[in-house]
Amino acid sequence: MKRFTLFSLALLSLLQLPPSASAQTTIYGGRGLMRVFSAEPLGRSQFFVNTYFQTFLDPSKRRDSLGKDHTLSFGFTIGLTHSLELTLLATPYQDDQDHVWGPPGDTHLGLKLALPLKAGGLTTGLRGFMVLPTAKKSNVPYEPYSSGKPGAGLQALMTIDLTQSFPLVPLKLYLNFGYMDHMLNDSFFTAEQDQYLVGAGIKFPIRSLVFHTEYTAEIFANNPNVAFQENSSRISQGMKFLGPWDIIFDLAAEIGLDKPAGVAGKALYYQKDYADWKVILGLNYQFTSRSAQEPALANGNRRSDARAKRELDEIRGKRESAQQSLQEMEKALDENKEEPEKKDPPQE
């Protein structure tokens, strides 16, 4: 029993939640892991800026060169309220395999809403987003499919916090599922370029490090020419840690799971050479104090403060009512004392 107690204390000391655990944003902006979003919002007046650099090297047909793919992006996340956050992703550099300095990529705008549906450690939310075709060349190699047209999508988000159920292993699970229409001017839910967006991840802290593993995929919903295994999908393994000057560093490696069929006669427009693997480096900086409360805790405090205020108002109202009653009673007594006593008239 003594050994088990010592082991539990040692494990708890290793699994302490770092200060940066609540300050994590995705590549696209917004609270989450690397590509998987959290249903929990950042909180009011929170402002994050991040930059991500993705690279992939692969031997090309020419033996004296390497086929490369470098992408540089900047993300911005603003907590509008305790349940609403706004995100912006800009891609100033996207390798097109043709130029020394690649052209810019598409721009993503997102809005996430935390839903009031909560049960225990379960948190739910919705994320809507738009894709603006700012890229000079769309659908570049090694990247997921892009149409070069304005697109939009909607994702359902779910976060399961297992910290209370398993305090020795403070795990968090993340589930995302959504649908993206790559061309808003075509028919909804029937176009062959539309995709399902799938994501699942797990996060666990170890001392000052936060490790995460996730699976993400973009699956064509109505395209019979693309088999399931040919869709863009990947597994990401990464870690986040707090560095100097309060900068949060992200390091991750991704392994592609797609398997191109390479069958002649199929429509090749959707059949791409996705990256087999990628290395990702990210920097996140929070412009507001990291000591700000978690959104759920802040909501609880606001509810407690509101309840306490109502109770104080009720007590104050009862006191004022009692004081008014006492004043009326005193006034009535004073009036009775000031009235002269009525005497009977003298009898003749």
N, C-alpha and C positions, 0 to 999 in steps of 0.2 A: 504493500500500500504506500509506503514511504517512497519507494522508487517511482511509482506511478505519479505521485504528487510532484516530485522533483521533475519528472519528464514533462508533465503538463505545464509547469511553470516555465521550464526552458522553452517549450514549444510556443507558449504565449509570448515570451520575450522575442522570439524570432519572427512571429507573425504579427507584429505591431503594425497598425496602419500608418503609413508615412504621411507627413503633412501634405504631400502633393497628390494624395489619392483622389481628392475631389477635383483636381485641376488637370483633367485629361481630355483632350479633344482629338477628333478623328482627322484623317486627311482632308475631308470635306468641310471641316469645322463642325462644331457641335460636340457635346459631351459624349464620350464613348471610348472605344478601343482604337484600333487602327482604321478599319473600314466599317465595323459594326457600331451602331448607335445605341446609346443608353436611353431608356425612357425617362430617366431622371434629368431634369433641366439643370443648368448651371446655377441659377438664382438671379435675383434682381441686381442690376448694376454691376454685373460681372462682365469683363471685357478681355478676350483672349486673342492673341495673334500667333499664328503658327506658320511654319514653312517646312515643306517636305521635299526631299530630293530622292528620286527613285532612279536606279541604274540597273542595267542588264547588259551583259557582254556575252556574245556567242560567236564562235568561229564562222566566218562567212565562206562563200565559195572561193574567194581569193585567200590564199594562204598568208599573205602579208598584211592582212587587216582583220579587224574584228567587227562584226555587226554589232551595233550598239543602240541602246535606247536610254536616253536621259530625259527625265521630266522634273521640272521645278515648279512648285505651286506655293501659293500663299493663301491662308485661310483666316477668316475673321469671324468671331463669335461674340454676340452681344446678348446678355440676359435682359430682356425687356421687362419681364415680370418674374415672379417666383415660379411660374408655370409655362413661360413662353420665351423662346430664344430664337434669334435670327442669325443665319450663317451666310457667308459669302466665300466662294472659292474662285480664285483667279489663277490662271496658268500662263505665266509670261514666257515659258520655254517648254516646247514639246518637240522632241526629236522626230523629224520626218524622214530620216535616212537619206536625204537629198542635199541639205545645206549644212554648212559649218555651224551656223547658229540657227537653230530651229525656230519656226514661227510660234506664236502664242496658241494656246489651246482654248477649249470651251470654258465658259463661265457658269458656275452653279450658284443658284440662290435657293436657300432653304428656310423653312419655318417649322419649328417643332413645338408641339403643345403637349404638356403633361396632363393626362386625363385624371379625373377624380376617382376613377375605379382603382381602388387599392385594397389589398387583403394580405395582412401580415407583411411578409417581405416582398410582395408582388407589386410592381409599379408598371403602369401602362401609359402609352403615349402614341401620338400620330405625328408623322413628318411629311410635309408636302414640299416639293422642290420643283424648280424649273431649270432647264439647260438652255443657255443662250449660245448660239453658234458663232462664237467669236474666233474660232480656229480658222486659219487660212487654209489648212488642209485637214479634212476630217477623216476619220477611220484610218489612222496611222498604224503601222505594224506594231506588234507586241502589246498593244493596248486593247481594252474591251471595245466592242462595237460602238461607233458613233455615226449618226446619220448626216450631220452637217445641217440639220434643220432644228427649229425650236421644238423642244420636248418638255414633258412634265411627268411627274410620278407621285405616288402616294405610298407611304410605308407605315405598317403597324409595328410598334415597338413594345417590347416586354423585357423587364429586368426583374430577376429573382435574387433577392439578397438572402443568402443562407447563413449570415453571420450569427443571427440569434439562434438558429437551429443547431449550428455547429460552431460554437465560439472558438474552438481550437483551430479550426480551418476556415477563416473568413472568406468564403468564396462568393462570387457573384456570377450569375448566368445571364446571358443576353440573347434575345431572339428577335430577328427582323424578318419581315416578309412584306413585299410590295410589288407594284406593277408600274412599269414605265412605258409611256407612249412616246416613241422617238420622233413622231411627226404629228403635230397637233392638227394639221389640215387634212388628215385622212380619217378613216372610220376608227372609232374607239373599239378596243378589245378584239379586233379582227385582223389588223394589219400584220403582215408576216415579220416585220422588224420590231414589233413590241416584245418586251421582255419581262419575265418575272425576276425580282430581286430577292435573293435569299441570303441570310446571314445568321450565324450562330457563334457565340464566343463565351469564353470563361476567363475570369480575372482573379488572381490571388496575389497578395503582397507577401514579401519575405524581407523583413527589416526595412531598409530604405528603398527597396526595389519593388516594382509592380510588374509581374509577368502576366502575359495574356496570350491565349491561343484562339484563333478564330477560323471559320470557314465562310467564304463568300462566293457567290456565283451570280452570273447574269445569264438567264436561260430564255431562249426564244420561245414565245408562247404559242405561235401559230405558224411555225415554219417547218414543214415536213422534210425539207432538204437538209436540215441540221439535226443530227442525232444528239441525244442527251450528253454523251461523252465528248462531243465536239464543242460544246458551249464553254465560254470562259468561266473558269472556276479555279480556286486556289486555297491553300492553307497558309496562314500567316502565324509566325511565332515571333514574339517581340517582348521587349521590356521597356519600362519607363522609370526614370530616376531623376531626382532633383539635383541639378548641377550648380555651379557658381552663378552669382547674380540672379538667383531665383529662376533660372531657366530650366525648363523640364525637357529632358532629352528622350527621344524615341529611337530605338534601334530595333529593326525587324528584318526578317528574311521570309520571303514568300516562295512557295513551290507551286507551280502550275499543275493542275490535274487534268486539263483537257487533253484529248487524244484525237488529233485530226485523222479522219478516215482516208483522205487522199484518193477517193474514188473518182475516176474520170466520168464526166458527163453531168456532175452535180453543179448547181449554181454556186460559183466561187465567190460571189459578192459577200456572203456572210461567213465564208470559211476563211479564217485568218490564221496567221502564224502568231499565236499568243506567246508571251514570254514563259519559258520553262521555269525560270526563277528570277527573283529580284532582290536587291538589297535596298533598304529604305532607311534614311536618316531624317529625323524630324526634330525641330526646335519649337517649343511652346513657351510663351511668356504671358503672364497674367498681370494686367495693369491695375487690378484692384487687390485688396489685401487678401492673402490666403487664409487669414484667420476668420473670414466671413463664415457664417454658419451654413451648414448643409441646407438645401431647400426644404427637405422634409422636416428637419429640426426647426428651421425658421418658421415653417407653417405651423408646427406644433406650438412654438413659442407665441406666435401671433394668436392662435386659438386660445392659449392659456391667458394671454394678456387681455383678450377680449372678454373672456369669461370672468376674470378678476375685475375688470372695469364694470361689467354688468352687476356683479355682486356689490361692488363699492357704491354704484349708483343706487341700487336697491336699499342698501343700508343708509345712505345719505338721505334718500327720499323718506324712509321711515323716521329718521331723526328729525327731519324738517317737519313732517306731519305731527310727530309727538310734541315738538316745540310749539307749533301753531296751536295745538289743542290746549297745552298748558297756558299759553298766552291768552286764549279765549276764556279759559276758566278763571284766570287771575283778573281779567277785565270784568267778567261778570260778578266776581266777589267784590271788587272795588265799587262797582255801581250799586250793589246792594247796601254797602256800608254808607255811601254818600246820601241815600234817600232818607229823609226824616221819618221818624216813627209816627204813624197815624194814630191820633188820639180821638176818643169819642167826644162829641160836642157836649158842653155842660147842660144839665137838665134844669129847667126852670121850676 
